[in-house]
């Protein structure tokens, strides 16, 4: 056979091989398909005697829906899958949405505090139709890692470190654009659905009333202030603040501001010019507290490294008296850098979503560990730390005690309890019913923190969506993060209140807020489970604080949706079934912030009966843009008059 004939035969064979390959189903194991349908985050819990329940998310990161999504195989290393029967038909997943995959394994061969690889295999189509659309059928193999939770009830010892102080004054550093990304704060925990536990929903819906723009007295509630900062910022405002010593100090993601005239006007501050861009710069989230016992504002800043990559890498805690703020125009602070190495984490470990609380003798801090990066040796989860207030006041080296993050991995995105007294509390969502809340506690005078599981009635952990009149879903990001994390908590005597955003079901046609009251003096027994709800609009993002005069629980949260209502900030007291609208939004967004704030006012003349709330709305500008309306609100009761 001549060389020409051999080449001809080779070309023909190659042609038919390529034709056959083009007709084969295309595999999603390719990198571009794995990017379309990523897996995770996962959540898990044990059911006795030998069942491990795992819930994970299958996201559609593409720009079009995917159809006929089927799960053919789910594997967790050596564990045996016991339910459900496969294949599992998920149907359609819209662009930017996700479906939850929940499976059961026999846990007898698995070890707690151990990481395992979860592998999910399946298929999807990028066009509606039947099997004739073979070229649009894709296979995928996706992986996530889960760590089995610790035994509950349980306990562990805090670890300790020391941090040296630094001082700044004058605002002399060059301005640096903050490393702000609307994709900050991702989900890292999926709440599994537990066995159904019937409950009795709160029969009274919560209604609305406009709060006065000037000091006034609606029935039962006094408003002393409802003041806008007059500063436009990012539409993901996430306001925090506190009041003390004649100063109102407020943060809203990448800027800060203060007032010395009761909120009539505010001066804007640029944190990047106040602090150096070294170990810890400025990324995004900021939290503020005022501590009356030491007359100090505490400013907690989520940082970013000083490299070109600029990833969240530690937090910075700063302290200043009201006099320091007034005399230095807000630029004089003592600060401490809390980098990953301080807590035994490798360099590059991400710290995210910080929070603050004040106890009798300690300042409490918390944040999520392991995002956006969790290098080898990183201990992912939720970390809680404390430092003595006396050491912070002295402005010297401070000691810091801290927990092991993986002990409270289900508390990803949680906030600390406010008005917490002699013991700090926080909580995670293990599932949405019989073994729902994992409540953690660390008492002053003790180096041991404890956790226990609290059963509650079933609540909906899906359907978190609220559409504004311009067809924007302002709870779109909330459905992912912080999701149903416990972001509202306060203590009133021995009553411990925890609150979180929940979805929809037959009882609640709009997203709502679930709240549980526990009895600290009686083995954390559940006293009641209640809801803030209305079938005409959604409620979400709860922040709680306690009225020290009446013992009531104050509320700061957001409402809106049902295509009739904008996203707006509201405040009030639990039990009134009435909240007051403090903002007047006129434009929607698909990316609202991740929290609002509420603090017990420190003015001794007010007897602890008033609250300082910090929330925001969004205004439409003349050219069709969006302007942020961040507000400071002071409201409360008249203790002498009573309710």
Secondary structure, 3 states (H helix, E strand, C coil): CCHHHHHHHHHHHHHHHHHHHHHCCEECCCHHHHHHCCEEEEEEEEECCCEEEEEEEEECCCCCCEEEEEEEEEEECCCEEEECCCCEEEEEECCCCEEEEEEEEECCCCCCCCEEEEEEEEEEECCCCCCCCHHHEEEEEEEEEEECCCCCCEEEECEEEEECCEEECCCCCCCCCCCCCCCCCCCCCCCECCCCCCCCCCCCCCEEEECCCCCEEECCEEEEEEEECCCCCCCCCCEEEEEECCEEEEEECCCEEEECCCCCCCEEECHHHHCCCCCCCCCCCEEEEEECCCCEEEEEEECCCCCCCCCCCCEEEEEECHHHHHHHCCCCEEEEEECHHHHCCCCCCCEEEEEEEEECCEEEEEEEECCCCCCCCCCCEEEEEEEEHHHHHHCCCEEEEECCHHHHHHHCCCCCCECCECEEEEEEECECCCCCEEEEEEECCCCEEEEEEECCCCCCCCCCCCECCCCCECCCCCCCCCCCCCCEEEEECCEEEEEEEECCCCCCCCCEEEEEEEEHHHCCEEEEEEEECCCCCEEEEEEEEECCCCCCEEEEEEEEECCCEEEEEEEEECCCCEEEECCCCCCCCCCCCCCCEEEECCCHHHCCCEEEEEEEEEEECCCCCEEEEEEEEEEECCCCCCC
